[in-house]
Amino acid sequence: MSESSGRRGAHFARGNADGARAAQDPRKGGQGERAARARQAGRDSQRPQGGRPAARKATAPGKRQPISRTGAMRMQSANGSDHMSSRTARTTQRARSGRSHKRQEPQGRRGRLRFLPFVLAAVAVVAAIGFVVVPRILGGRQEGKTIEAGKTVTVNIPEGSGGTAIAQSLYDAGVISDKEAFATEVKRQEADSKLKSGTYVFVTGGDVAEVVSRLVTGPNSSKGTVTVAEGLTVKKTAKVVSESLGISTEDFLAQAKASNYSARYAFLANAQNDSLEGFLYPTKYDFGSEKNVTADTVIKAMLDKYQSEVASLDFASAEAAIKSQYGVTMSDYDIIKLASIIEREAISEDDRGKVASVFYNRLKAGMPLQSDATMSYVTGGEVTADDLKTQSPYNTYLNKGLPPTPICTPSLASIKAALSPDTTDYLYFLIIEKGDYSNHTFSTTYEDHQKAIEKSKADQAG
């Protein structure tokens, strides 16, 4: 038996013994019996039974009386009058006196209640973070746009568009379904400043990584684009623009006048014959993002490109070196003229510097350049022996020095060759590319040059 059980057993024993003595001694009836019962009630009220004193019905003297829900014993005298416990009496007395007693909350509980709003706020913040951040970490898409996979769409990315604007254009076209995923991929590829403007063709439903890679590579649509090859004249450039952009050659040629742009571009100040020859820079242009493409739009883009590409070249220092080495005074415009001739005469990259040296050596010696290419600018095609006898400012067989204008648009490589020629003693060259036959011979004397010509005829005949 446990200690608590033992105490309960002692209570029961004393209660029964008191009752028995009261029954045997008639003097202990009445007040004595009630006192005994009161003593026993006090003991029973202290005895725990399931957290609350057990209620028992008093049916005879010596028996325990019922216990109220407050734990106080209610006793009934022999004459039937009710008696209240001292605790109940005190409560009743306070009620009658008009004083109310509010039960005070324990100190710990009050502290917990004051802390409760802060706990609820913290829970709300955590819930918000879980709702917003966790789905993103796990790759969840907040926008959830449904796109039709396998559909070909064209997207125009305007010049100067930032990452947000590009993402919106792709999203609107159905190329991507999640702008946040696109932004994340751009950061992963470190492509923030590498995305290019222009016209693109995408297939919807593709991988976002491939979309970003394509934007880094550049436009892949031919719509709204035009490619100006190296060595084209203004007339041929007008034809290419017409075929690619639908601008008539007449409109283009009417607009392609140096006087229309000389105020804006300083390098056109000395242009002759009101010509833009040599300055319509050869490269690929994309006007897909333009709403209204005109001849003026295209020409400005070409002149802007020339200006940006040539800006890094030191013309002044190169011209001073040429003056020192060859005794020839060259202007910036003269450099472009000579570069245009080199562009039409040279075939390989190795040819450019050597061809440049031949022309500078001829200018130094007071010899005519004798370039078929300058006369071809007049004829528009092949040059015959009779053409070389025809008087023209562009006939460098009959006239010494450079032609009045460039004869085509030179590449940057040819401009560099004109600024920094190879150092040679060559005065002649023979360059032939005909089918499988190739001959690139540079000679110092006329005799060696004639021998090279005869040999090339024999080689081709054999």
DRENSEKE-568092 format. One record per atom (N, C-alpha, C, O): x, y, z. Coordinates in steps of 0.2 Angstrom, whole numbers, plus 2048, in hexadecimal, padded with zeros to 3 digits. Each point is the difference from the previous one (the first is absolute). Example, Ala and Ser with C-alpha at 12.3 -4.5 7.8 and 13.67 -1.06 7.14 Angstrom:
# DRENSEKE-568092
8427E4827 7FC806800 804806800 8057FF803 7F98067F9 804806801 7FC805803 803806801 
***
This chain:
# DRENSEKE-568092
8047FA800 7FC806800 804806800 805800804 7FA8057F8 804806800 7FE805806 7FC7FE804 8098077FC 7FF804806 7F9804800 7FD800805 8018027F5 7FA804800 7FA7FB801 7FB802803 8057F87FB 7FB7FB802 8007FE807 7FA7FF803 80B801800 8007FF807 7FD805804 7FC7FF805 8058087F9 7FD805803 7F88007FF 7FD802805 8017FC7F5 7F98007FF 7FD7FA805 7FA801803 8097FA7FE 7FE7FB804 7FF802808 7FC7FE803 8098067FF 800803807 7FA804801 7FD800805 8018047F6 7FB805800 7F97FC801 7FC801804 8047F97F8 7FA7FC801 7FF7FD806 7FB800803 80B7FE800 8007FC807 7FE805805 7FC7FE805 8068087FB 7FE805805 7F9802800 7FD801805 8018007F5 7F98027FF 7FB7FA803 7FB802803 8067F87FC 7FC7FB802 8017FF808 7FB7FF803 80A8027FF 801800808 7FC805803 7FD7FF805 8048077F9 7FC806803 7F97FE7FF 7FC802805 8017FC7F6 7F97FE7FF 7FE7FB805 7FB801803 8097FA7FE 7FE7FB805 800802807 7FB7FE804 80A8067FE 800803807 7FA804801 7FD800805 8018047F6 7FA804801 7FA7FC801 7FB802803 8047F97F9 7FA7FC801 8007FC807 7FA7FF802 80C800801 8007FC806 7FF805806 7FD7FE805 8058087FA 7FF805806 7FB8057FE 8008047FC 7FA7FB808 7FA8047FF 802808802 7FD8047FD 8087FD807 802807801 8038037FA 801806800 8017F67FC 8048037FA 7FB8007FA 8038017FA 7F77FF807 7FB8017FB 7FF8077FF 804804803 7F87FE7F8 7FF8087FF 8068047FE 8037FF7FB 7FF80580A 8068047FE 8067FC7FF 8048027FC 7FD7F9809 8067FC7FF 8017FD7F9 8057FF7FD 7F57FE801 7FF7FC7FA 8028057FA 8037FE7FB 7FA808806 8018057FA 807802800 8038017FA 80080080C 807802800 8057FA7FC 8048027FD 7FA7F8805 8047FB7FD 7FF8007F9 8057FE7FC 7F5803802 7FF8007F8 8038067FD 8037FF7FA 7FE806809 8038067FE 8087FE7FF 8038027FB 7FF7FB80A 8077FE800 8027FC7FA 8048007FC 7F77FB803 8017FB7FB 7FF8037F9 8047FF7FC 7F8806804 7FF8047F9 8068047FE 8028007FA 80180280B 8068047FF 8067FC7FD 8038017FB 7FD7F9808 8057FB7FD 7FE7FE7F9 8047FF7FC 7F67FF803 7FE7FE7F9 8018057FB 8017FE7FA 7FD808808 8018067FB 8078007FE 8028037FA 8037FB80A 8078007FE 8027FA7FC 8068007FD 7F67FB803 8027FA7FC 7FF8007F9 7FA8017FE 80B7FF7FE 7FF8017F8 7FE7F97FD 8027FB802 7F98067FA 7FD7FA7FC 7FF8037F9 7FB8037FF 8097FB7FD 8008027F9 8008087FF 7FD8037FB 807800809 801807800 7FA804803 800806800 7FB7F7803 7FA803803 7FD7FC805 8007FA7FF 7FE808807 7FE7FC806 7FA7FD7FD 7FB8027FD 8047F7806 7FA7FC7FE 7FA802804 801802806 7F97FF7F7 7FA801803 7FD7FA803 7FE7FB7FC 80080580A 7FC7FA803 7FA802803 800806803 7FB7F67FD 7FA802803 8007FE808 8017FA801 7FD80B803 7FF7FE807 7FA7FD802 7FA8047FF 8067F6803 7F97FD801 7FF7FE808 7FB7FE802 80B803801 7FF7FE807 805803804 8058027FE 7FA7FF809 806803804 8067FC7FF 8007FA800 80680A800 8067FC7FF 8028007F9 8067FE7FF 7F68037FC 8017FF7F9 8038077FE 7FD805802 8077FB7F9 8028067FD 7FB8047FC 7FC7FC7FD 80480A803 7FA8047FC 8028027F9 8067FF7FF 7F68037FD 8018027F9 805806800 800804804 8047FC7F7 8058057FF 7FE8047FA 7FF7FD7FB 80180A806 7FD8047FA 8068007FB 8067FE801 7F98057F9 8058017FA 805804802 8058007FD 7FA804808 806805802 8057FC805 805803802 7F97F7800 8047FD804 7FE800808 8037FD804 7F88087FD 7FD800807 7FB7FB802 7FC7FF7FC 8047FF80A 7FB7FB802 7F9804803 801804803 7FA7F97FA 7F9802803 7FE7FC805 8007FA7FF 7FE808807 7FE7FC806 7F9802802 7FE8057FF 7FF7F6803 7F9800802 7FF7FE807 8027FB802 7FB80A802 7FF7FE807 7FB7FB801 7FC7FE7FC 80380080B 7FB7FB801 7F98037FF 7FB7FD7FF 80480A802 7FA8037FF 7FF8027F9 7FB8047FF 8097FB7FC 7FF8017F9 8038077FE 7FF8017FA 80480380A 8038067FE 8067FF7FC 8047FB802 7FE8097F9 8068007FC 805804803 7FF805803 8077F97FD 806803802 8058017FA 8017FB7FD 80280B802 8058007FB 807800803 802801805 8037FD7F6 807800802 802807801 7FD8057FE 8097FC806 803807801 8028037FA 7FF8067FF 8037F67FC 8028037F9 7FA8037FC 8008057FE 7FB7F7802 7F98027FD 7FE806804 7FD8057FC 8037FB80A 7FD806804 8048067FE 7FD806800 80A7FA800 8038067FE 7FE8037FA 8008067FF 8007F57FC 7FE8027F9 7F9804800 7FF8057FD 7FC7F8807 7F9802800 801807804 7FC8057FE 8087FC807 800806803 8038067FC 7FD805800 8087F97FC 8038057FB 7FA8027FB 8008067FF 7FC7F57FF 7FB8027FB 7FB805803 7FE8047FD 8007FA809 7FB804803 802807802 7FC805800 80B7FC801 802807802 8018047FA 802806800 7FC7F77FA 8018047FA 8078017FD 8008037FB 8057FA808 8068007FD 8017FA7FB 7FF7FA802 8038077F8 8027FA7FC 8077FF7FF 804804801 7FE7F67FF 8077FE7FF 8017FD7FA 7FE7FA7FE 8068097FE 8027FE7F9 8067FB801 805802803 7FB7F87FA 8057FC800 8068027FC 7FF8027FA 8077FF809 8068027FD 8037FB7FC 8017FA802 8028087F8 8037FB7FC 8077FF802 803805803 8007F57FD 8077FF802 8048047FC 7FF8027FB 807800809 8058047FC 8027FD7FA 8018047FB 8017F6805 8037FD7FA 7FB8007FA 8028017FA 7F77FE808 7FB8007FA 8008077FD 7FF8017FA 80180480B 7FF8077FD 8068017FB 7FF8047FB 8077FA807 8068017FC 7FF7FD7F9 8028027FB 7FB7F8805 7FF7FC7FA 7FB8047FC 8018007F9 7FA802809 7FB8047FD 8038067FC 7FE8027FA 80680280A 8038067FD 8057FE7FA 8008047FB 8037F6805 8057FE7FB 7FC7FD7FA 8038007FB 7F77FE806 7FC7FD7FB 8008047F9 8017FD7FB 7FD809805 8008047FA 8078007FC 8007FF7FA 805801809 8077FF7FD 8017F97FD 8028007FA 7FB7FB809 8017F97FE 7FC8007F9 8027FD7FB 7F8805805 7FB8007FB 8038047FA 8007FD7FA 803809807 8038047FA 8067FC7FD 8018007FA 8037FC80B 8067FD7FD 7FD7FA7FC 8037FE7FB 7F87FF807 7FD7FA7FC 7FE8027F9 8017FD7FB 7FC809805 7FD8037FA 8068027FB 7FF7FE7FA 806804809 8068027FB 8037F97FD 8028007FB 7FF7FB80A 8037FA7FD 7FB7FD7FB 8027FD7FB 7F7803806 7FC7FE7FB 8008037FA 8007FD7FA 80180A806 8018047FA 8067FE7FC 8007FF7FA 80680080A 8067FE7FD 7FF7F97FC 8037FF7FB 7FA7FD809 7FF7F97FD 7FC8007FA 8017FC7FB 7FA809804 7FB8007FB 8048037FA 7FE7FE7FA 806808807 8038037FA 8077FD7FE 8017FF7FA 80380080B 8077FF7FF 8017F87FE 8037FF7FB 7FA7FD809 8017F97FF 7FE7FD7F9 8047FD7FD 7F6806800 7FF7FD7F9 8058027FB 8027FD7FC 801809805 8058037FC 8077FC800 8037FE7FB 7FE80080C 8067FC801 7FF7F97FC 8057FD7FE 7F5801803 7FF7F97FD 7FE8007F9 7FF7FB7FD 80280B800 7FF8017F9 7F98017FE 7FE7FF7FA 7FD80280B 7F98017FE 8008077FC 803805801 7F87FB7FB 7FF8067FB 7FA804803 7FA7FD801 807809800 7FA804803 7FB8027FB 7FA801801 8098007F8 7FB8037FB 7FC7FA7FD 7FA8017FF 80A7F9800 7FC7FB7FD 7FD8017FA 7FA7FD7FF 8098067FC 7FD8017F9 8007FA7FC 8067FD800 7F58017FD 8007FA7FC 8028027F9 7FC8047FD 8097F9800 8028017F9 7FF7FA7FC 8007FA802 7FF8087F7 7FF7FA7FB 8077FE7FE 8038047FC 7FF7F7805 8077FD7FE 8007FF7F9 7FB7FE7FD 80B803800 8017FF7F9 7FE8057FB 8007FF7FA 7FE807808 7FD8057FC 8068057FE 804802805 7FD8007F5 8058047FE 7FE807801 7FA8027FD 80A803806 7FE807801 8068047FF 8057FE800 7F98087FE 8058057FE 800805806 7FB803801 80B7FF802 800805805 8058057FE 8067FF7FE 7F8808803 8048057FF 803803806 7FC802804 80A7FE7FD 803803806 8038077FE 8058007FD 7F8805806 8028077FE 807802803 8027FD805 8018077F7 807802802 800803807 7FB804802 8097FA802 801803807 7FB7FD805 7FF802806 7FE7F97F8 7FB7FC805 8047FD806 8057FD7FF 7F8804807 8037FC806 7FE7FA801 7FB7FD7FC 8077FF809 7FE7F9801 7F9800801 7FC7FB7FE 801809806 7F9800802 7FB8017FA 7FB7FC7FF 8078097FC 7FC8017FA 8017FA7FB 7FB7FE7FD 80B7FF803 8017FA7FC 7FB7FA802 7FD7FD7FD 80380280A 7FD7FB803 7F88017FF 7FD7FB7FE 80180B802 7F98017FF 7FE7FF7F8 7FB7FD7FF 8098057FD 7FF7FE7F9 8007F97FE 7FB7FE7FD 8097FE806 8007F97FF 7FA7FD804 7FD7FB7FD 801807808 7FA7FE804 7FA8017FC 7FC7FC7FF 80380A7FE 7FA8027FC 8007FC7FA 7FA7FE7FE 80C8007FF 8007FC7FA 7FF7F9801 7FF7FC7FC 80180280B 7FF7F9801 8067FC800 8007F9800 80680A7FF 8067FC800 8027FE807 8037FA800 7FC809805 8017FE807 7FA801804 7FB8047FE 8047F7807 7FA800804 801803807 7FC801804 80B8017FD 801802807 8068057FF 8067FF7FF 7F8808803 8068057FF 8057FF805 8068027FF 7F87FC807 8057FF806 8057FB7FE 806800801 7F87FA7FC 8047FB7FE 8058027FA 8067FE800 7F78077FC 8058037FB 805804803 8067FF7FE 7F8805807 805804803 8057FC804 806802800 7F87F9803 8057FC804 8057FC7FB 806800801 7F87FE7F9 8047FD7FB 8058067FD 8067FE7FF 7F8808800 8048057FE 806801805 8058017FE 7F97FF808 805801805 8057FA800 806801801 7F77F97FE 8047FA801 8058007FA 8067FE801 7F88047F9 8058017FA 804806800 8048017FC 7FB803809 803807801 8008047F9 8048027FD 7F57FE801 7FF8037F9 7FC807801 7FD8027FB 80380180B 7FC806801 8028057FB 7FB8037FD 80B7FE801 8028057FB 8027FE7F9 8038037FC 7FB7F6803 8027FD7FA 7FA7FF7FB 8017FE7FA 7F9803809 7FA7FF7FC 7FF8057FA 801806801 7FE7F87F9 8018047FA 7F98027FD 7FB7FB801 80480B7FD 7FA8027FD 7FF7FD7F9 8057FD7FD 7F5803800 7FF7FE7F9 7FA7FC7FF 7FC7FF805 8037FD7F6 7FB7FC7FE 8027F9801 8057FD7FD 7F77FF807 8017F9801 7FA7FC7FE 7FA802800 8087F87FE 7FB7FB7FF 8017FA806 8057FD800 7F5802804 8017FB805 7FA7FB7FF 7FB8017FD 8067F9806 7FB7FB800 7FE7FF807 8047FF804 7F68027FD 7FD800807 8017F9803 8007FB7FD 80080680A 8017F9804 8077FE800 8017FB803 8048097FB 8077FE800 803801807 7FD803805 8097FB7FC 803801807 802807800 8038037FC 7FC80080A 802807802 8078017FF 8028067FE 8027F5803 808801800 8018017F8 8058047FF 7F87F97FD 8018017F9 7FE8077FD 8038037FC 7F77FF807 7FE8077FE 805805802 8028057FC 8017FB80A 805804802 8068007FC 8038057FE 7FF7F5800 8067FF7FC 7FF8037F9 8058037FD 7F57FC800 7FF8037FA 800808800 8038037FC 7FB80080A 800807800 807803801 8028057FE 8027F6805 807802800 8048007FA 8048047FE 7FA7F77FE 8037FF7F9 7FE8057FB 8048037FC 7F67FF805 7FD8067FB 7FA7FD7FC 7FF7FA800 7FE80B7FC 7FA7FF7FC 8017FA7FB 8067FF7FD 7F57FD802 8017FA7FC 7FA8017FA 7FF7FB7FD 7FE80B803 7FB8017FB 8028047FA 804805801 7FB7F97F9 8028047FA 7FB8067FF 8018047FC 7F97FC807 7FB805800 803807802 802800806 7FE8057F6 802806803 808801800 802805803 8017F67FA 808801800 8028017F9 7FD7FE7FB 809805805 8048017F9 8077FF802 803802805 8017FA7F6 8077FF801 8038047FA 7FF7FE7FA 806806808 8048047FB 8077FD800 803800805 7FE7FD7F5 8077FD800 8058057FF 7FF8057FE 8077F9803 8068047FF 8018007F8 7FF7FC7FD 80380A801 8028027F9 7FA8027FC 8018007FA 7F9801809 7FA8027FC 8018077FF 802804804 7FB7FF7F6 7FF8077FF 7FA802803 7FC7FC802 80380B7FE 7F9802802 7FB7FE7FC 7FA7FE803 8068017F7 7FB7FE7FB 7FE7F9802 7FA7FE800 80B7FD801 7FF7F9801 7FD800807 7FC7FB802 806809803 7FD800807 7F98027FF 7FC7FD804 8028087F8 7F98027FF 7FC7FA7FE 7FA7FF802 8097FD7F9 7FC7FA7FE 7FF7FB805 7FB7FD801 80A801803 8007FC806 7FA802805 7FC7FC802 80480A800 7FC803804 7F87FF7FE 7FC7FF803 8048037F6 7F97FF7FD 7FE7F9801 7FA7FF801 80A7FC7FD 7FE7F9800 7FE7FE807 7FC7FB801 808807804 7FF7FE807 7FB804804 7FC7FD804 8038097FB 7FC804804 7FA8037FC 7FB803803 8057FC7F6 7FA8037FC 8018087FF 7FB8037FE 80B800803 8018077FF 8028007F9 8057FD7FE 7F88077FE 8028017F9 8078037FF 802804804 8017F97F7 8078027FE 8008087FF 805803802 7F67FF7FB 8008077FE 800805806 803805801 7F87F9804 800803806 807800804 802805803 8017F57FD 8067FF804 8058057FD 804803804 7FD7FD7F5 8058047FD 7FF807800 805804801 7F57FE7FF 7FE807801 802803807 802805801 7FD7F6804 802802807 807800802 803803804 8017F87F8 8077FF801 8058057FE 8047FF7FB 7FB807807 8048067FE 804802807 7FD801805 8098017FA 804802805 7FE806803 800801806 7FD8047F6 7FD806803 7FA7FF805 7FF805804 7FE7F57FB 7FB7FF805 8027FE807 7FC800805 80B7FF7FB 8027FD807 807803802 8027FF806 8008067F6 807802802 800805806 805800804 7F58037FE 800804806 8007FB806 802802806 7FC7F87F9 7FF7FB806 8077FC801 8017FE805 8028017F5 8067FB800 8068047FD 8008027FA 80580080B 8058047FE 8057FC7FA 8038047FC 7FD7F6804 8047FC7FB 7FE8017F9 8037FE7FB 7F7805804 7FD8017F9 8028077FE 7FE8027FA 80680280A 8018077FE 8038017F9 7FF8057FD 8067F6802 8048017FA 7FD7FB7FA 8047FF7FB 7F77FE806 7FD7FB7FB 7FF8047F9 7FD805800 8057F87FB 7FF8037F9 7FA7FD7FD 7FE7FB801 8008097FA 7FA7FE7FC 7FA7FF803 7FB7FD7FE 805806809 7FA7FF804 7FE7F9801 7FA7FE800 80C7FE800 7FF7F8800 8017FE807 805802804 7F77F87FE 8017FD806 8057F97FF 8007FC804 8028047F6 8047FA7FE 8067FF805 804805802 7FD7F5801 8057FE804 7FE800808 8037FE804 7F78057FD 7FE801807 7FA7FC802 7FE801806 7FF7FC7F6 7FA7FC802 8037F9802 8007FB7FC 80180580B 8047FA803 7FD7FA7FE 7FA7FE801 80A7FD7FD 7FE7F97FF 7FF7FC806 8057FE803 7F58007FE 7FF7FB805 7F87FE800 7FD8027FB 8017FB80A 7F97FE800 7FC804804 802802806 7F88017F8 7FC805803 7F97FC802 7FD7FD7FB 80080580A 7FA7FD802 7FB806802 801804805 7FA7FD7F7 7FB805801 7F97FD802 7FB8037FF 8057F7803 7FA7FD802 7FC803805 7FA7FF800 809804804 7FD804806 7FD8077FE 7FD803804 8057FF7F6 7FE8077FE 7F97FF7FD 7FE7FC7FC 7FE809805 7F98007FE 8008037F8 7FC7FD7FC 808808803 8008027F9 8078017FE 803805802 8007F77FA 8068007FD 8018047FA 7FC7FE7FB 808807805 8018047FA 8078007FD 8047FD804 7FD8067F7 8078007FD 804804805 8067FE801 7F7807802 804804805 8027FC806 805801802 7F67FB800 8027FC806 8057FB7FF 8057FF804 7FC7FE7F6 8057FB7FE 8078047FF 8057FD803 7FB8087FA 8068047FF 803802806 806800801 7F6803803 802802807 8037FA804 806801803 7F77FA7FD 8037FA803 8077FE7FD 8047FE804 7FC8027F6 8077FF7FD 805805801 8067FE801 7F98087FF 804805802 802800807 806801802 7F67FD803 8017FF807 8057FB801 804800804 7FB7FA7F8 8047FA801 8078027FD 8057FE804 7FC8067F7 8068027FD 804804806 8067FF801 7F6806801 803804805 8037FC807 805802802 7F77F9800 8027FD806 8057FB7FF 8057FF804 7FC7FE7F6 8057FB7FE 8078037FF 8057FE802 7FA8087FA 8078047FE 802804806 806802800 7F6800805 802804805 8067FF804 804804802 7FE7F57FE 8057FE804 8078007FC 8057FF803 7FB8027F7 8068007FC 803807800 7FD806800 80A7FA800 803806801 8038037F9 8057FE7FE 7F78057FF 8018037F9 806804800 8048007FB 7FC80580A 805805800 8077FD800 8058027FC 7FC7F9809 8077FD801 8027FC7F9 8068007FE 7F57FD800 8017FC7FA 8028047FA 8057FE7FC 7F8808803 8018047FA 807803801 8038027FB 7FF80080B 807802801 8057FB7FF 8058027FD 7FA7F8804 8057FB7FF 8007FF7F8 8067FF7FE 7F58017FF 8007FF7F9 8038067FC 8047FF7FB 7FB807808 8048067FD 8077FF801 8048027FC 7FE7FB80A 8087FF801 8037FB7FC 8058017FD 7F77FA802 8037FA7FC 7FF8017F9 8057FE7FC 7F6804801 7FF8017F9 8008077FD 8008017FA 80080380A 8008077FE 7F98027FD 8008057FC 7FB7F8806 7F98017FD 7FC803805 7FF7FD806 7FD8087F9 7FB803804 7F97FD7FF 7FE8007FB 8007FD80B 7F97FD7FF 7FC803805 801801806 7F98007F8 7FA803805 7FC7F9802 8017FB7FD 7FB807808 7FB7FA802 7FC7FE7FA 7FF7F97FF 7FF80B7FD 7FC7FE7FA 8047FC7FB 7FE7FC7FD 808806802 8057FD7FC 8017F9802 8017FB7FC 7FF80480A 8017F9803 7FA7FB7FE 8017FB7FF 7F9808802 7FA7FC7FE 8007FF7F8 7FE7FA7FE 80580A7FE 8007FF7F9 8057FA7FF 7FE7FC7FC 808805807 8057FA7FE 7FD7FA803 8017FB7FD 7FC805809 7FD7FA803 7FB7FD7FC 8007FA7FF 7FC80A7FD 7FB7FD7FC 8037FC7FA 7FE7FB7FD 808808800 8047FD7FB 8037F9802 7FF7FB7FD 804805809 8027FA803 7FB7FB801 8017FA7FF 7F9808803 7FA7FB801 7FF7FD7F9 7FE7FA800 8028097FB 7FE7FD7F9 8067FC7FD 7FE7FC7FC 808806806 8067FC7FD 8027FA804 8017FB7FD 7FF806809 8027FA804 7FB7FB801 7FA801800 8087F9801 7FB7FA801 8017FD806 7FB7FF804 80C8007FE 8017FD807 802805805 8028067FE 7FD7F8808 803805806 8078017FF 802806801 8027F67FD 8078017FF 8028057FA 805803800 7F67FD7FB 8018057FB 800807802 8038047FD 7F87FE808 7FF807801 806804801 8018057FD 8037F9808 806804802 8058017FA 8038057FF 7FD7F57FD 8058007FA 7FD8057FB 8048047FD 7F67FB801 7FD8057FB 801807802 8018047FC 7FD7FD80B 801807802 8078037FF 8018067FE 8047F6803 8078027FF 8028017F9 8038057FF 7FA7F77FC 8018017F9 7FD8077FE 8048047FD 7F67FE806 7FD8077FE 804806803 8018057FD 8017FA809 804805803 8078017FD 8038057FF 8007F57FF 8078007FC 7FF8047F9 8048047FE 7F67FB7FF 7FF8037FA 7FF808801 8028047FC 7FA7FD809 7FF807801 806804802 8018067FE 8047F6805 806803802 8048017FA 8048057FF 7FC7F67FC 8048017FA 7FD8047FB 8038017FB 7F7802806 7FC8047FB 7FD7FC7FB 7FF8037FA 8007F7807 7FD7FB7FB 7F8800801 7FE801805 7FF7FE7F5 7F87FF801 7FF7FA803 8047FB800 7F6805804 7FE7FA803 7FF7FA7FC 8017FA801 7FC8077F9 7FF7FB7FB 7FC7FA803 8017FB7FF 7F9807804 7FB7FB803 7FA8007FB 7FD8057FF 8027F57FF 7FA7FE7FC 7FA802804 7FA8027FD 8067FD80A 7FA801804 7FD807800 7FA801800 80B8047FF 7FD807800 7FC8017FA 7FB804800 8077F97FA 7FC8017FA 7FA7FB800 7FB8027FD 8057F9806 7FA7FC801 7FB803804 7FA7FF7FF 807806805 7FB804803 7FC8047FB 7FA802801 80A8007FA 7FC8047FA 7FC7FB7FC 7FA8017FE 8097F9800 7FD7FC7FB 7FA7FC804 7FB7FD7FD 806802809 7FB7FB804 8027F97FF 7FB7FC802 80A8027FB 8027F97FF 8077FF7FE 804803802 7FC7F87F9 8077FF7FD 8038067FD 7FC8047FD 80B7FC803 8038067FD 8047FD7FA 8047FB800 7FB8087FA 8047FE7FA 8068047FE 801805804 8037F97F7 8068057FE 7FD8067FE 804805801 7F77FC7FC 7FD8067FD 7FE804806 800806800 7FD7F7805 7FE804806 806804803 7FF805803 8067F77FD 806803803 8038067FC 804804803 7FA7FD7F7 8028057FC 7FB806800 8018067FE 7F97F9806 7FB805800 802805806 8017FE806 7FE8087F8 801806805 7FB800806 7FA8007FE 808800808 7FB800806 804802806 8067FD800 7F8806804 803802807 8027F9803 804800805 7F87FB7FA 8017FA803 8057FB7FC 8017FA803 8028087F8 8047FC7FC 807802803 8038057FE 8007F6806 806801803 8067FE7FC 8067FF802 7F87FF7F8 8067FE7FB 8028077FD 8068017FE 7F5803800 8018077FD 801805805 8038057FE 7FB7FA808 801806805 8047FD806 7FF7FB803 80580A800 8047FE806 7FC801806 7FB804800 8077F9805 7FD802807 7F97FC801 7FF7FB7FC 7FE807808 7F97FC802 7FA8037FD 8008067FD 7FB7F6802 7FA8027FD 7FC805804 802801806 7FA8037F7 7FC805804 7FC7FE806 800803805 7FE7F77FB 7FC7FD806 8027F9801 8037FD7FC 7FB80080A 8017F9800 7FC7FC7FB 7FB8037FD 8077F7801 7FC7FC7FB 7FC7FB803 7FC7FC7FC 80480380B 7FB7FB803 801801807 803804803 7F97F8801 801800807 8057FB802 7FF7FA800 806809803 8067FB802 7FE7FD807 7FD803804 8067F77FD 8007FD807 805804804 8048037FE 7FB7FB809 804803805 8077FE7FF 805803801 7FC7F67FC 8077FD7FF 8038047FB 806802800 7F78007FB 8038047FA 802807802 8058037FE 7F6800807 802807802 8067FF805 8058057FF 7FC7F6805 8067FF804 8067FF7FB 806803802 7F97FA7F9 8067FF7FB 8028067FD 8068017FF 7F58037FF 8028077FD 804804806 8048057FE 7FA7FA808 803804805 8077FE802 805803802 7FC7F67FD 8067FD802 8027FB7FB 7FF7FA801 8048077F9 8027FC7FB 8067FC802 804802804 7FD7F87F8 8067FC801 8068047FD 7FF8047FC 8077FB807 8068037FD 8037FC7FB 8037FB802 7FC8067F8 8037FC7FA 8038057FB 7FF806800 8047F77FB 8028047FA 7FC7FE7FA 8028027FA 7F87FB807 7FC7FE7FA 7FD8067FD 7FE805803 8027FA7F6 7FD8057FC 7FA7FD7FC 7FC8047FC 8047F5804 7FB7FD7FB 7FD7FA804 8037FD805 7F78017F9 7FD7FA803 7FC7FD7FB 7FD8037FB 8027F6805 7FC7FC7FC 7FC7FC804 8027FB803 7F78067FE 7FC7FC804 7FA7FD7FC 7FC8047FD 8047F5802 7FB7FD7FC 7FD7FA804 8047FC803 7F68047FE 7FC7FB803 7FB7FE7FA 7FB8037FF 8067F77FE 7FB7FE7FB 7FF7F9800 8057FC7FE 7F6802805 7FE7F9801 8057FD805 801802805 8037F97F8 8047FC805 8078047FF 8057FE804 7FC8067F8 8068047FF 801806804 7FB804801 80B7FC803 801806804 8078027FF 8057FC801 7FC80B7FF 8078037FF 800807803 7FC8047FE 8087FC807 801806804 808802800 8047FE804 7FE8067F6 807801800 801808800 7FD8047FD 8087FE807 802807801 8078007FD 8057FC802 7FD80A7FA 8068017FD 803807801 7FC804801 80A7FC7FF 804807801 8018037F9 7FF806800 8027F67FB 8028037F9 7FB7FE7FB 7FC7FB801 8038097FA 7FC7FF7FB 8017F97FC 7FC7FC7FE 80B802801 8027FA7FD 7FD7FA804 7FE7FB7FD 80380580A 7FD7FB804 7F97FF800 7FD7FB800 80080B7FF 7F88007FF 7FE7FD7FA 7FB7FC800 8098057FA 7FE7FD7FA 8017F9800 7FC7FC7FD 809802806 8027F8801 7FA7FD804 7FE7FA7FE 800809807 7FA7FD804 7FA8007FC 7FC7FB800 8038097FB 7FA8007FC 8007FA7FB 7FC7FD7FF 80A8037FE 8017FA7FB 7FF7F9804 7FE7FC7FD 805804808 8007FA804 7F87FE802 7FE7FA7FF 7FF80B803 7F97FE802 7FC7FE7F9 7FB7FC801 8068077F9 7FD7FE7FA 8027F97FF 7FB7FC7FE 80B802802 8027F97FF 7FD7FB805 7FE7FB7FE 802807808 7FD7FC805 7F87FE7FF 7FE7FB801 7FF80A7FD 7F98007FE 7FE7FC7FA 7FB7FC7FF 80A8057FC 7FF7FC7FA 8027F9801 7FD7FB7FD 808803807 8017F9801 7FB7FC804 8017FB802 
***
